[in-house]
C-alpha cells in the first residue's frame, strides 16, 4: 500500500489507534532487521495487526491505496500471539523483538539467512 502520511506519524497513528481499539499491533521482524543488525532495507513499514487492515486504517484516518511500485506500508492481519511477543520501542522506533526478527530472517532468502546468522551471534553473546 502507499499512504500519504509521513513514516513517524504513520507509526504513531497506527499504534495509538490499535491501543484505543484494544487490538494488537507489532512491527514485522523483517521491517525491524535494520534496527537489530546491519541490513539495509526498503523504506517500508510492515506491521502485524489483529484487526482487518482496512478497519485499522479507517479508524486511524489513514488513506492508503494499493501500490505495486514503491509501497510504504504493509499490514498483515493475524491472531498468532507469537508475533506480538516482546515488541518494543528502541531509539524512538517501534520494533519487533530480536528473536522475532531472527525467526523471520532465518526463513527468508539467502541474504536474509546470512543476516540471521549475524543476529544469532549477537543474541547468543547477549545471553552469555
C-alpha positions as CSV (number, residue, x, y, z in Angstrom):
1,X,0.0,0.0,0.0
2,X,1.0,3.6,-0.4
3,X,0.0,6.1,2.2
4,X,0.1,9.8,2.2
5,X,1.4,10.0,5.8
6,X,5.0,10.6,7.0
7,X,6.5,7.4,8.5
8,X,6.8,8.8,12.1
9,X,3.2,10.0,12.0
10,X,2.1,6.8,10.4
11,X,3.6,4.6,13.1
12,X,2.2,6.9,15.8
13,X,-1.3,6.9,14.4
14,X,-1.4,3.2,13.9
15,X,-0.1,2.4,17.4
16,X,-2.4,4.9,19.1
17,X,-5.5,3.6,17.1
18,X,-4.7,0.0,17.8
19,X,-4.4,0.8,21.5
20,X,-7.7,2.7,21.5
21,X,-9.5,-0.2,19.8
22,X,-7.9,-2.7,22.1
23,X,-6.3,-4.6,19.3
24,X,-2.7,-5.7,18.8
25,X,-0.1,-4.2,16.5
26,X,3.6,-5.1,16.1
27,X,6.2,-4.5,13.5
28,X,7.3,-7.4,11.5
29,X,10.8,-8.8,12.1
30,X,11.9,-8.2,8.6
31,X,10.9,-4.5,8.8
32,X,12.8,-4.3,12.1
33,X,16.0,-6.0,10.8
34,X,17.9,-2.8,10.3
35,X,17.4,-1.9,14.0
36,X,19.0,-5.2,15.2
37,X,21.6,-5.8,12.5
38,X,23.4,-4.2,9.7
39,X,21.0,-4.8,6.9
40,X,19.7,-2.1,4.5
41,X,16.0,-2.4,4.0
42,X,13.5,-0.8,1.8
43,X,11.7,2.2,3.3
44,X,8.5,0.3,4.1
45,X,6.7,0.0,7.4
46,X,5.3,-3.5,7.9
47,X,3.1,-4.5,10.8
48,X,1.1,-7.4,12.1
49,X,-2.3,-6.4,13.3
50,X,-5.2,-8.3,14.9
51,X,-7.9,-6.1,13.1
52,X,-8.7,-6.3,9.5
53,X,-6.2,-3.8,7.9
54,X,-9.0,-1.7,6.3
55,X,-10.7,-1.3,9.7
56,X,-7.4,-0.2,11.3
57,X,-6.7,2.3,8.5
58,X,-10.2,3.8,8.6
59,X,-10.1,4.2,12.4
60,X,-6.7,5.9,12.2
61,X,-8.0,8.1,9.3
62,X,-5.1,7.0,7.1
63,X,-5.7,6.9,3.4
64,X,-3.8,4.2,1.6
65,X,-4.1,2.9,-1.9
66,X,-2.9,-0.4,-3.3
67,X,0.5,0.1,-4.9
68,X,2.8,-2.3,-6.6
69,X,5.7,0.1,-7.1
70,X,7.3,1.6,-4.0
71,X,4.8,0.8,-1.4
72,X,5.5,2.2,2.1
73,X,3.0,0.3,4.2
74,X,2.1,-3.4,4.7
75,X,-0.5,-4.6,7.2
76,X,-0.7,-8.3,7.8
77,X,-3.7,-9.5,9.9
78,X,-3.0,-12.3,12.3
79,X,-4.2,-13.5,15.7
80,X,-1.0,-15.5,16.2
81,X,0.2,-14.1,19.6
82,X,3.8,-15.1,19.0
83,X,4.4,-12.3,16.5
84,X,3.4,-9.7,19.1
85,X,5.6,-11.0,21.9
86,X,8.3,-8.6,23.1
87,X,7.7,-5.8,20.5
88,X,9.5,-2.8,21.9
89,X,10.5,0.8,21.4
90,X,14.1,1.2,20.6
91,X,15.7,4.6,19.9
92,X,12.2,6.1,19.4
93,X,11.2,3.4,16.9
94,X,8.6,0.6,17.4
95,X,10.4,-2.7,16.5
96,X,9.9,-6.4,16.7
97,X,11.8,-8.4,19.2
98,X,15.3,-9.6,18.2
99,X,14.0,-13.2,18.4
100,X,11.1,-12.5,16.0
101,X,13.4,-10.7,13.7
102,X,15.8,-13.7,13.7
103,X,12.9,-16.1,13.1
104,X,11.7,-14.2,10.0
105,X,15.2,-13.7,8.6
106,X,16.3,-17.3,9.1
107,X,13.3,-18.5,6.9
108,X,14.0,-15.9,4.2
109,X,16.2,-15.8,1.2
110,X,20.0,-16.4,1.2
111,X,20.8,-12.8,2.1
112,X,18.3,-12.8,4.9
113,X,19.7,-16.0,6.2
114,X,23.2,-14.5,6.3
115,X,21.9,-11.6,8.3
116,X,20.1,-14.0,10.6
117,X,23.5,-15.7,11.3
118,X,24.9,-12.4,12.4
119,X,21.9,-11.7,14.6
120,X,22.1,-15.1,16.1
121,X,25.7,-14.5,17.2
122,X,24.7,-11.2,18.8
123,X,21.7,-12.9,20.6
124,X,23.9,-15.7,21.9
125,X,26.6,-13.2,23.0
126,X,24.0,-11.3,25.0
127,X,22.9,-14.5,26.7
128,X,26.5,-15.2,27.8
